[in-house]
Every structure is written in structure tokens, then in C-alpha cells.
Amino acid sequence: MPGLRGANASQAESDELAVMFENVDTITREVTNLPNGIRTVTRSSDEDVMAARVSHIVGMVDRVERGDNPKIFIQSPTLDILFANGAEMHSQINVADEGIVVVRTSTDPEVVAALHIHAAEVSDMVDHGMQAVHEAMAQRAGN
């Protein structure tokens, strides 16, 4: 999947994305929009997919905190906002029986809006796989 590579992404990160996209049917996700951010719970019925998901989430939260945008070719422009404003967010990650629980908050309304949008984009990818990515890219190209 060449679109899963990035100008600043490792092969391991691209491989994690491929595992998740190839196995979206094993992933479930719940999102709660908070006034100041989001709370997500993600799980997979496949242990390898869950391990890739946990690694991806932990790695991307770390990258956001450092402002280290991987520039994945298919990524949404919403992520550019998050990577540019990593210092404006607080993140909590907990791997529990219910799945990986992530709470991300901010006092910056633009960052909160981007968190809400990105959470919806990820949920769409979980529900529709690469089709969701292709549709979002086509919509952006048409605007």
C-alpha cells in the first residue's frame, strides 16, 4: 500500500497502518466528543491487529507531542493541525480490558475541533477501510 508511506515515516509505521487497514473488520471503536477534546476506546478481536493499533496510537501521540509529522501520503489535513499544536494538548493512554482508551484534551478551540474531526475520520476508516480514505481524498481534491 504505497499511500501508507510517508515523507517522514518509518517502514515499521507504514507496516502498522497496513495491518490495520487490511484487518479493519476486526476493529471496533467508540468515540465520545468532550467539550475540551475526545475519549476513544478502540479494540480488535485479533491480538496482532490490537498490538499494531496500540503501537500506532502510542507512537502517534508521541509524535504529536514532539511536533514530528510523519507526512503519510494519505493523511488528512486535520493531522497537520494536530502536529502543529502538540504542545496545546494533553493525552492519557490506558491499555485496559475494554481496549486502548485515549483521552486527548486542549484549551484551544481550534485543536478541540481538529480532535473531533480526526476522531470522526478514524471512525470512518474503521467502518469503511481504504474506501473512506479514497472518498475523503477525492472530496479534498474537488474543493
Chimera marker file (.cmm) of the C-alpha trace (Angstrom):
<marker_set name="trace">
<marker id="1" x="0.000" y="0.000" z="0.000" r="1" g="1" b="0" radius="0.5"/>
<marker id="2" x="2.153" y="2.866" z="-1.228" r="1" g="1" b="0" radius="0.5"/>
<marker id="3" x="-0.159" y="5.569" z="0.165" r="1" g="1" b="0" radius="0.5"/>
<marker id="4" x="0.669" y="4.387" z="3.682" r="1" g="1" b="0" radius="0.5"/>
<marker id="5" x="4.251" y="5.510" z="3.338" r="1" g="1" b="0" radius="0.5"/>
<marker id="6" x="5.290" y="8.964" z="4.382" r="1" g="1" b="0" radius="0.5"/>
<marker id="7" x="7.975" y="11.553" z="3.805" r="1" g="1" b="0" radius="0.5"/>
<marker id="8" x="8.920" y="11.217" z="7.489" r="1" g="1" b="0" radius="0.5"/>
<marker id="9" x="7.557" y="7.790" z="8.436" r="1" g="1" b="0" radius="0.5"/>
<marker id="10" x="9.432" y="4.601" z="9.202" r="1" g="1" b="0" radius="0.5"/>
<marker id="11" x="8.759" y="1.342" z="7.405" r="1" g="1" b="0" radius="0.5"/>
<marker id="12" x="7.506" y="-0.080" z="10.715" r="1" g="1" b="0" radius="0.5"/>
<marker id="13" x="4.909" y="2.718" z="10.973" r="1" g="1" b="0" radius="0.5"/>
<marker id="14" x="3.743" y="2.091" z="7.415" r="1" g="1" b="0" radius="0.5"/>
<marker id="15" x="3.566" y="-1.646" z="8.138" r="1" g="1" b="0" radius="0.5"/>
<marker id="16" x="1.368" y="-0.978" z="11.204" r="1" g="1" b="0" radius="0.5"/>
<marker id="17" x="-1.022" y="1.060" z="9.075" r="1" g="1" b="0" radius="0.5"/>
<marker id="18" x="-1.192" y="-1.757" z="6.522" r="1" g="1" b="0" radius="0.5"/>
<marker id="19" x="-2.014" y="-4.305" z="9.240" r="1" g="1" b="0" radius="0.5"/>
<marker id="20" x="-4.831" y="-2.097" z="10.482" r="1" g="1" b="0" radius="0.5"/>
<marker id="21" x="-6.278" y="-1.303" z="7.047" r="1" g="1" b="0" radius="0.5"/>
<marker id="22" x="-6.072" y="-4.945" z="5.936" r="1" g="1" b="0" radius="0.5"/>
<marker id="23" x="-7.924" y="-6.037" z="9.085" r="1" g="1" b="0" radius="0.5"/>
<marker id="24" x="-10.433" y="-3.247" z="9.746" r="1" g="1" b="0" radius="0.5"/>
<marker id="25" x="-13.153" y="-5.868" z="10.078" r="1" g="1" b="0" radius="0.5"/>
<marker id="26" x="-11.577" y="-6.901" z="13.408" r="1" g="1" b="0" radius="0.5"/>
<marker id="27" x="-11.537" y="-3.358" z="14.851" r="1" g="1" b="0" radius="0.5"/>
<marker id="28" x="-14.272" y="-1.647" z="16.825" r="1" g="1" b="0" radius="0.5"/>
<marker id="29" x="-14.195" y="1.886" z="18.128" r="1" g="1" b="0" radius="0.5"/>
<marker id="30" x="-16.226" y="4.134" z="20.391" r="1" g="1" b="0" radius="0.5"/>
<marker id="31" x="-15.768" y="7.904" z="20.430" r="1" g="1" b="0" radius="0.5"/>
<marker id="32" x="-17.075" y="10.395" z="22.943" r="1" g="1" b="0" radius="0.5"/>
<marker id="33" x="-16.679" y="14.043" z="21.989" r="1" g="1" b="0" radius="0.5"/>
<marker id="34" x="-15.887" y="16.022" z="25.120" r="1" g="1" b="0" radius="0.5"/>
<marker id="35" x="-16.267" y="19.800" z="25.397" r="1" g="1" b="0" radius="0.5"/>
<marker id="36" x="-12.476" y="20.018" z="25.517" r="1" g="1" b="0" radius="0.5"/>
<marker id="37" x="-11.459" y="17.010" z="23.402" r="1" g="1" b="0" radius="0.5"/>
<marker id="38" x="-12.188" y="13.346" z="22.859" r="1" g="1" b="0" radius="0.5"/>
<marker id="39" x="-12.278" y="9.971" z="24.568" r="1" g="1" b="0" radius="0.5"/>
<marker id="40" x="-11.826" y="6.944" z="22.347" r="1" g="1" b="0" radius="0.5"/>
<marker id="41" x="-11.912" y="3.234" z="23.057" r="1" g="1" b="0" radius="0.5"/>
<marker id="42" x="-10.501" y="1.004" z="20.337" r="1" g="1" b="0" radius="0.5"/>
<marker id="43" x="-10.252" y="-2.760" z="20.342" r="1" g="1" b="0" radius="0.5"/>
<marker id="44" x="-9.596" y="-5.611" z="17.955" r="1" g="1" b="0" radius="0.5"/>
<marker id="45" x="-10.630" y="-9.243" z="18.084" r="1" g="1" b="0" radius="0.5"/>
<marker id="46" x="-7.195" y="-10.088" z="16.601" r="1" g="1" b="0" radius="0.5"/>
<marker id="47" x="-4.236" y="-9.847" z="19.005" r="1" g="1" b="0" radius="0.5"/>
<marker id="48" x="-1.761" y="-8.881" z="16.259" r="1" g="1" b="0" radius="0.5"/>
<marker id="49" x="-4.040" y="-6.121" z="14.986" r="1" g="1" b="0" radius="0.5"/>
<marker id="50" x="-4.556" y="-4.886" z="18.538" r="1" g="1" b="0" radius="0.5"/>
<marker id="51" x="-0.795" y="-4.811" z="19.085" r="1" g="1" b="0" radius="0.5"/>
<marker id="52" x="-0.350" y="-2.804" z="15.869" r="1" g="1" b="0" radius="0.5"/>
<marker id="53" x="-3.134" y="-0.457" z="16.945" r="1" g="1" b="0" radius="0.5"/>
<marker id="54" x="-1.606" y="0.137" z="20.388" r="1" g="1" b="0" radius="0.5"/>
<marker id="55" x="1.845" y="0.709" z="18.890" r="1" g="1" b="0" radius="0.5"/>
<marker id="56" x="0.415" y="3.108" z="16.295" r="1" g="1" b="0" radius="0.5"/>
<marker id="57" x="-1.553" y="5.134" z="18.843" r="1" g="1" b="0" radius="0.5"/>
<marker id="58" x="1.318" y="5.388" z="21.324" r="1" g="1" b="0" radius="0.5"/>
<marker id="59" x="3.742" y="6.281" z="18.542" r="1" g="1" b="0" radius="0.5"/>
<marker id="60" x="1.499" y="8.929" z="17.006" r="1" g="1" b="0" radius="0.5"/>
<marker id="61" x="0.700" y="10.547" z="20.365" r="1" g="1" b="0" radius="0.5"/>
<marker id="62" x="4.445" y="10.764" z="20.989" r="1" g="1" b="0" radius="0.5"/>
<marker id="63" x="5.000" y="12.241" z="17.509" r="1" g="1" b="0" radius="0.5"/>
<marker id="64" x="2.248" y="14.821" z="18.065" r="1" g="1" b="0" radius="0.5"/>
<marker id="65" x="3.783" y="15.834" z="21.383" r="1" g="1" b="0" radius="0.5"/>
<marker id="66" x="7.124" y="16.349" z="19.600" r="1" g="1" b="0" radius="0.5"/>
<marker id="67" x="5.557" y="18.020" z="16.545" r="1" g="1" b="0" radius="0.5"/>
<marker id="68" x="7.104" y="15.289" z="14.379" r="1" g="1" b="0" radius="0.5"/>
<marker id="69" x="4.634" y="14.949" z="11.476" r="1" g="1" b="0" radius="0.5"/>
<marker id="70" x="5.167" y="11.654" z="9.576" r="1" g="1" b="0" radius="0.5"/>
<marker id="71" x="3.529" y="13.183" z="6.471" r="1" g="1" b="0" radius="0.5"/>
<marker id="72" x="1.823" y="9.940" z="5.438" r="1" g="1" b="0" radius="0.5"/>
<marker id="73" x="0.775" y="10.410" z="1.830" r="1" g="1" b="0" radius="0.5"/>
<marker id="74" x="-2.917" y="9.684" z="2.503" r="1" g="1" b="0" radius="0.5"/>
<marker id="75" x="-3.204" y="11.588" z="5.782" r="1" g="1" b="0" radius="0.5"/>
<marker id="76" x="-5.910" y="14.149" z="6.371" r="1" g="1" b="0" radius="0.5"/>
<marker id="77" x="-5.020" y="17.842" z="6.645" r="1" g="1" b="0" radius="0.5"/>
<marker id="78" x="-6.595" y="17.674" z="10.102" r="1" g="1" b="0" radius="0.5"/>
<marker id="79" x="-3.469" y="15.900" z="11.286" r="1" g="1" b="0" radius="0.5"/>
<marker id="80" x="-1.328" y="18.853" z="10.210" r="1" g="1" b="0" radius="0.5"/>
<marker id="81" x="-3.261" y="20.978" z="12.728" r="1" g="1" b="0" radius="0.5"/>
<marker id="82" x="-2.676" y="18.424" z="15.481" r="1" g="1" b="0" radius="0.5"/>
<marker id="83" x="1.042" y="18.022" z="14.721" r="1" g="1" b="0" radius="0.5"/>
<marker id="84" x="1.492" y="21.803" z="14.657" r="1" g="1" b="0" radius="0.5"/>
<marker id="85" x="-0.235" y="22.159" z="18.032" r="1" g="1" b="0" radius="0.5"/>
<marker id="86" x="1.030" y="19.186" z="20.017" r="1" g="1" b="0" radius="0.5"/>
<marker id="87" x="2.030" y="21.391" z="22.924" r="1" g="1" b="0" radius="0.5"/>
<marker id="88" x="-1.598" y="22.532" z="23.189" r="1" g="1" b="0" radius="0.5"/>
<marker id="89" x="-2.846" y="19.014" z="24.000" r="1" g="1" b="0" radius="0.5"/>
<marker id="90" x="-2.857" y="16.736" z="26.996" r="1" g="1" b="0" radius="0.5"/>
<marker id="91" x="-3.044" y="12.993" z="26.327" r="1" g="1" b="0" radius="0.5"/>
<marker id="92" x="-3.803" y="9.996" z="28.518" r="1" g="1" b="0" radius="0.5"/>
<marker id="93" x="-3.419" y="6.461" z="27.175" r="1" g="1" b="0" radius="0.5"/>
<marker id="94" x="-4.534" y="3.362" z="29.028" r="1" g="1" b="0" radius="0.5"/>
<marker id="95" x="-4.490" y="-0.179" z="27.694" r="1" g="1" b="0" radius="0.5"/>
<marker id="96" x="-7.277" y="-1.934" z="29.574" r="1" g="1" b="0" radius="0.5"/>
<marker id="97" x="-9.559" y="-4.935" z="29.237" r="1" g="1" b="0" radius="0.5"/>
<marker id="98" x="-12.002" y="-2.759" z="27.297" r="1" g="1" b="0" radius="0.5"/>
<marker id="99" x="-9.297" y="-1.850" z="24.742" r="1" g="1" b="0" radius="0.5"/>
<marker id="100" x="-6.949" y="1.077" z="24.326" r="1" g="1" b="0" radius="0.5"/>
<marker id="101" x="-8.513" y="4.144" z="25.922" r="1" g="1" b="0" radius="0.5"/>
<marker id="102" x="-7.245" y="7.527" z="24.796" r="1" g="1" b="0" radius="0.5"/>
<marker id="103" x="-8.319" y="10.858" z="26.241" r="1" g="1" b="0" radius="0.5"/>
<marker id="104" x="-6.977" y="13.937" z="24.448" r="1" g="1" b="0" radius="0.5"/>
<marker id="105" x="-7.886" y="17.416" z="25.612" r="1" g="1" b="0" radius="0.5"/>
<marker id="106" x="-6.982" y="21.015" z="24.892" r="1" g="1" b="0" radius="0.5"/>
<marker id="107" x="-7.997" y="24.524" z="25.896" r="1" g="1" b="0" radius="0.5"/>
<marker id="108" x="-7.542" y="25.707" z="22.278" r="1" g="1" b="0" radius="0.5"/>
<marker id="109" x="-10.894" y="25.611" z="20.406" r="1" g="1" b="0" radius="0.5"/>
<marker id="110" x="-9.157" y="25.007" z="17.037" r="1" g="1" b="0" radius="0.5"/>
<marker id="111" x="-7.338" y="21.994" z="18.457" r="1" g="1" b="0" radius="0.5"/>
<marker id="112" x="-10.534" y="20.648" z="20.057" r="1" g="1" b="0" radius="0.5"/>
<marker id="113" x="-12.322" y="20.966" z="16.692" r="1" g="1" b="0" radius="0.5"/>
<marker id="114" x="-9.431" y="19.140" z="14.976" r="1" g="1" b="0" radius="0.5"/>
<marker id="115" x="-9.567" y="16.369" z="17.603" r="1" g="1" b="0" radius="0.5"/>
<marker id="116" x="-13.302" y="15.923" z="16.963" r="1" g="1" b="0" radius="0.5"/>
<marker id="117" x="-12.796" y="15.845" z="13.188" r="1" g="1" b="0" radius="0.5"/>
<marker id="118" x="-9.862" y="13.434" z="13.348" r="1" g="1" b="0" radius="0.5"/>
<marker id="119" x="-11.776" y="11.080" z="15.664" r="1" g="1" b="0" radius="0.5"/>
<marker id="120" x="-14.635" y="11.004" z="13.141" r="1" g="1" b="0" radius="0.5"/>
<marker id="121" x="-12.188" y="10.409" z="10.273" r="1" g="1" b="0" radius="0.5"/>
<marker id="122" x="-10.592" y="7.460" z="12.078" r="1" g="1" b="0" radius="0.5"/>
<marker id="123" x="-14.018" y="6.008" z="12.892" r="1" g="1" b="0" radius="0.5"/>
<marker id="124" x="-14.943" y="6.309" z="9.207" r="1" g="1" b="0" radius="0.5"/>
<marker id="125" x="-11.752" y="4.428" z="8.276" r="1" g="1" b="0" radius="0.5"/>
<marker id="126" x="-12.586" y="1.711" z="10.814" r="1" g="1" b="0" radius="0.5"/>
<marker id="127" x="-16.093" y="1.428" z="9.353" r="1" g="1" b="0" radius="0.5"/>
<marker id="128" x="-15.135" y="1.608" z="5.650" r="1" g="1" b="0" radius="0.5"/>
<marker id="129" x="-11.396" y="0.940" z="5.347" r="1" g="1" b="0" radius="0.5"/>
<marker id="130" x="-9.486" y="2.410" z="2.422" r="1" g="1" b="0" radius="0.5"/>
<marker id="131" x="-12.756" y="3.375" z="0.723" r="1" g="1" b="0" radius="0.5"/>
<marker id="132" x="-13.151" y="6.095" z="3.370" r="1" g="1" b="0" radius="0.5"/>
<marker id="133" x="-9.648" y="7.383" z="2.653" r="1" g="1" b="0" radius="0.5"/>
<marker id="134" x="-10.221" y="7.440" z="-1.100" r="1" g="1" b="0" radius="0.5"/>
<marker id="135" x="-13.538" y="9.273" z="-0.694" r="1" g="1" b="0" radius="0.5"/>
<marker id="136" x="-12.010" y="11.870" z="1.645" r="1" g="1" b="0" radius="0.5"/>
<marker id="137" x="-9.092" y="12.444" z="-0.727" r="1" g="1" b="0" radius="0.5"/>
<marker id="138" x="-11.452" y="12.810" z="-3.693" r="1" g="1" b="0" radius="0.5"/>
<marker id="139" x="-13.586" y="15.290" z="-1.770" r="1" g="1" b="0" radius="0.5"/>
<marker id="140" x="-10.496" y="17.353" z="-0.843" r="1" g="1" b="0" radius="0.5"/>
<marker id="141" x="-9.330" y="17.325" z="-4.472" r="1" g="1" b="0" radius="0.5"/>
<marker id="142" x="-12.745" y="18.601" z="-5.575" r="1" g="1" b="0" radius="0.5"/>
<marker id="143" x="-12.668" y="21.558" z="-3.185" r="1" g="1" b="0" radius="0.5"/>
<link id1="1" id2="2" r="1" g="1" b="0" radius="0.2"/>
<link id1="2" id2="3" r="1" g="1" b="0" radius="0.2"/>
<link id1="3" id2="4" r="1" g="1" b="0" radius="0.2"/>
<link id1="4" id2="5" r="1" g="1" b="0" radius="0.2"/>
<link id1="5" id2="6" r="1" g="1" b="0" radius="0.2"/>
<link id1="6" id2="7" r="1" g="1" b="0" radius="0.2"/>
<link id1="7" id2="8" r="1" g="1" b="0" radius="0.2"/>
<link id1="8" id2="9" r="1" g="1" b="0" radius="0.2"/>
<link id1="9" id2="10" r="1" g="1" b="0" radius="0.2"/>
<link id1="10" id2="11" r="1" g="1" b="0" radius="0.2"/>
<link id1="11" id2="12" r="1" g="1" b="0" radius="0.2"/>
<link id1="12" id2="13" r="1" g="1" b="0" radius="0.2"/>
<link id1="13" id2="14" r="1" g="1" b="0" radius="0.2"/>
<link id1="14" id2="15" r="1" g="1" b="0" radius="0.2"/>
<link id1="15" id2="16" r="1" g="1" b="0" radius="0.2"/>
<link id1="16" id2="17" r="1" g="1" b="0" radius="0.2"/>
<link id1="17" id2="18" r="1" g="1" b="0" radius="0.2"/>
<link id1="18" id2="19" r="1" g="1" b="0" radius="0.2"/>
<link id1="19" id2="20" r="1" g="1" b="0" radius="0.2"/>
<link id1="20" id2="21" r="1" g="1" b="0" radius="0.2"/>
<link id1="21" id2="22" r="1" g="1" b="0" radius="0.2"/>
<link id1="22" id2="23" r="1" g="1" b="0" radius="0.2"/>
<link id1="23" id2="24" r="1" g="1" b="0" radius="0.2"/>
<link id1="24" id2="25" r="1" g="1" b="0" radius="0.2"/>
<link id1="25" id2="26" r="1" g="1" b="0" radius="0.2"/>
<link id1="26" id2="27" r="1" g="1" b="0" radius="0.2"/>
<link id1="27" id2="28" r="1" g="1" b="0" radius="0.2"/>
<link id1="28" id2="29" r="1" g="1" b="0" radius="0.2"/>
<link id1="29" id2="30" r="1" g="1" b="0" radius="0.2"/>
<link id1="30" id2="31" r="1" g="1" b="0" radius="0.2"/>
<link id1="31" id2="32" r="1" g="1" b="0" radius="0.2"/>
<link id1="32" id2="33" r="1" g="1" b="0" radius="0.2"/>
<link id1="33" id2="34" r="1" g="1" b="0" radius="0.2"/>
<link id1="34" id2="35" r="1" g="1" b="0" radius="0.2"/>
<link id1="35" id2="36" r="1" g="1" b="0" radius="0.2"/>
<link id1="36" id2="37" r="1" g="1" b="0" radius="0.2"/>
<link id1="37" id2="38" r="1" g="1" b="0" radius="0.2"/>
<link id1="38" id2="39" r="1" g="1" b="0" radius="0.2"/>
<link id1="39" id2="40" r="1" g="1" b="0" radius="0.2"/>
<link id1="40" id2="41" r="1" g="1" b="0" radius="0.2"/>
<link id1="41" id2="42" r="1" g="1" b="0" radius="0.2"/>
<link id1="42" id2="43" r="1" g="1" b="0" radius="0.2"/>
<link id1="43" id2="44" r="1" g="1" b="0" radius="0.2"/>
<link id1="44" id2="45" r="1" g="1" b="0" radius="0.2"/>
<link id1="45" id2="46" r="1" g="1" b="0" radius="0.2"/>
<link id1="46" id2="47" r="1" g="1" b="0" radius="0.2"/>
<link id1="47" id2="48" r="1" g="1" b="0" radius="0.2"/>
<link id1="48" id2="49" r="1" g="1" b="0" radius="0.2"/>
<link id1="49" id2="50" r="1" g="1" b="0" radius="0.2"/>
<link id1="50" id2="51" r="1" g="1" b="0" radius="0.2"/>
<link id1="51" id2="52" r="1" g="1" b="0" radius="0.2"/>
<link id1="52" id2="53" r="1" g="1" b="0" radius="0.2"/>
<link id1="53" id2="54" r="1" g="1" b="0" radius="0.2"/>
<link id1="54" id2="55" r="1" g="1" b="0" radius="0.2"/>
<link id1="55" id2="56" r="1" g="1" b="0" radius="0.2"/>
<link id1="56" id2="57" r="1" g="1" b="0" radius="0.2"/>
<link id1="57" id2="58" r="1" g="1" b="0" radius="0.2"/>
<link id1="58" id2="59" r="1" g="1" b="0" radius="0.2"/>
<link id1="59" id2="60" r="1" g="1" b="0" radius="0.2"/>
<link id1="60" id2="61" r="1" g="1" b="0" radius="0.2"/>
<link id1="61" id2="62" r="1" g="1" b="0" radius="0.2"/>
<link id1="62" id2="63" r="1" g="1" b="0" radius="0.2"/>
<link id1="63" id2="64" r="1" g="1" b="0" radius="0.2"/>
<link id1="64" id2="65" r="1" g="1" b="0" radius="0.2"/>
<link id1="65" id2="66" r="1" g="1" b="0" radius="0.2"/>
<link id1="66" id2="67" r="1" g="1" b="0" radius="0.2"/>
<link id1="67" id2="68" r="1" g="1" b="0" radius="0.2"/>
<link id1="68" id2="69" r="1" g="1" b="0" radius="0.2"/>
<link id1="69" id2="70" r="1" g="1" b="0" radius="0.2"/>
<link id1="70" id2="71" r="1" g="1" b="0" radius="0.2"/>
<link id1="71" id2="72" r="1" g="1" b="0" radius="0.2"/>
<link id1="72" id2="73" r="1" g="1" b="0" radius="0.2"/>
<link id1="73" id2="74" r="1" g="1" b="0" radius="0.2"/>
<link id1="74" id2="75" r="1" g="1" b="0" radius="0.2"/>
<link id1="75" id2="76" r="1" g="1" b="0" radius="0.2"/>
<link id1="76" id2="77" r="1" g="1" b="0" radius="0.2"/>
<link id1="77" id2="78" r="1" g="1" b="0" radius="0.2"/>
<link id1="78" id2="79" r="1" g="1" b="0" radius="0.2"/>
<link id1="79" id2="80" r="1" g="1" b="0" radius="0.2"/>
<link id1="80" id2="81" r="1" g="1" b="0" radius="0.2"/>
<link id1="81" id2="82" r="1" g="1" b="0" radius="0.2"/>
<link id1="82" id2="83" r="1" g="1" b="0" radius="0.2"/>
<link id1="83" id2="84" r="1" g="1" b="0" radius="0.2"/>
<link id1="84" id2="85" r="1" g="1" b="0" radius="0.2"/>
<link id1="85" id2="86" r="1" g="1" b="0" radius="0.2"/>
<link id1="86" id2="87" r="1" g="1" b="0" radius="0.2"/>
<link id1="87" id2="88" r="1" g="1" b="0" radius="0.2"/>
<link id1="88" id2="89" r="1" g="1" b="0" radius="0.2"/>
<link id1="89" id2="90" r="1" g="1" b="0" radius="0.2"/>
<link id1="90" id2="91" r="1" g="1" b="0" radius="0.2"/>
<link id1="91" id2="92" r="1" g="1" b="0" radius="0.2"/>
<link id1="92" id2="93" r="1" g="1" b="0" radius="0.2"/>
<link id1="93" id2="94" r="1" g="1" b="0" radius="0.2"/>
<link id1="94" id2="95" r="1" g="1" b="0" radius="0.2"/>
<link id1="95" id2="96" r="1" g="1" b="0" radius="0.2"/>
<link id1="96" id2="97" r="1" g="1" b="0" radius="0.2"/>
<link id1="97" id2="98" r="1" g="1" b="0" radius="0.2"/>
<link id1="98" id2="99" r="1" g="1" b="0" radius="0.2"/>
<link id1="99" id2="100" r="1" g="1" b="0" radius="0.2"/>
<link id1="100" id2="101" r="1" g="1" b="0" radius="0.2"/>
<link id1="101" id2="102" r="1" g="1" b="0" radius="0.2"/>
<link id1="102" id2="103" r="1" g="1" b="0" radius="0.2"/>
<link id1="103" id2="104" r="1" g="1" b="0" radius="0.2"/>
<link id1="104" id2="105" r="1" g="1" b="0" radius="0.2"/>
<link id1="105" id2="106" r="1" g="1" b="0" radius="0.2"/>
<link id1="106" id2="107" r="1" g="1" b="0" radius="0.2"/>
<link id1="107" id2="108" r="1" g="1" b="0" radius="0.2"/>
<link id1="108" id2="109" r="1" g="1" b="0" radius="0.2"/>
<link id1="109" id2="110" r="1" g="1" b="0" radius="0.2"/>
<link id1="110" id2="111" r="1" g="1" b="0" radius="0.2"/>
<link id1="111" id2="112" r="1" g="1" b="0" radius="0.2"/>
<link id1="112" id2="113" r="1" g="1" b="0" radius="0.2"/>
<link id1="113" id2="114" r="1" g="1" b="0" radius="0.2"/>
<link id1="114" id2="115" r="1" g="1" b="0" radius="0.2"/>
<link id1="115" id2="116" r="1" g="1" b="0" radius="0.2"/>
<link id1="116" id2="117" r="1" g="1" b="0" radius="0.2"/>
<link id1="117" id2="118" r="1" g="1" b="0" radius="0.2"/>
<link id1="118" id2="119" r="1" g="1" b="0" radius="0.2"/>
<link id1="119" id2="120" r="1" g="1" b="0" radius="0.2"/>
<link id1="120" id2="121" r="1" g="1" b="0" radius="0.2"/>
<link id1="121" id2="122" r="1" g="1" b="0" radius="0.2"/>
<link id1="122" id2="123" r="1" g="1" b="0" radius="0.2"/>
<link id1="123" id2="124" r="1" g="1" b="0" radius="0.2"/>
<link id1="124" id2="125" r="1" g="1" b="0" radius="0.2"/>
<link id1="125" id2="126" r="1" g="1" b="0" radius="0.2"/>
<link id1="126" id2="127" r="1" g="1" b="0" radius="0.2"/>
<link id1="127" id2="128" r="1" g="1" b="0" radius="0.2"/>
<link id1="128" id2="129" r="1" g="1" b="0" radius="0.2"/>
<link id1="129" id2="130" r="1" g="1" b="0" radius="0.2"/>
<link id1="130" id2="131" r="1" g="1" b="0" radius="0.2"/>
<link id1="131" id2="132" r="1" g="1" b="0" radius="0.2"/>
<link id1="132" id2="133" r="1" g="1" b="0" radius="0.2"/>
<link id1="133" id2="134" r="1" g="1" b="0" radius="0.2"/>
<link id1="134" id2="135" r="1" g="1" b="0" radius="0.2"/>
<link id1="135" id2="136" r="1" g="1" b="0" radius="0.2"/>
<link id1="136" id2="137" r="1" g="1" b="0" radius="0.2"/>
<link id1="137" id2="138" r="1" g="1" b="0" radius="0.2"/>
<link id1="138" id2="139" r="1" g="1" b="0" radius="0.2"/>
<link id1="139" id2="140" r="1" g="1" b="0" radius="0.2"/>
<link id1="140" id2="141" r="1" g="1" b="0" radius="0.2"/>
<link id1="141" id2="142" r="1" g="1" b="0" radius="0.2"/>
<link id1="142" id2="143" r="1" g="1" b="0" radius="0.2"/>
</marker_set>
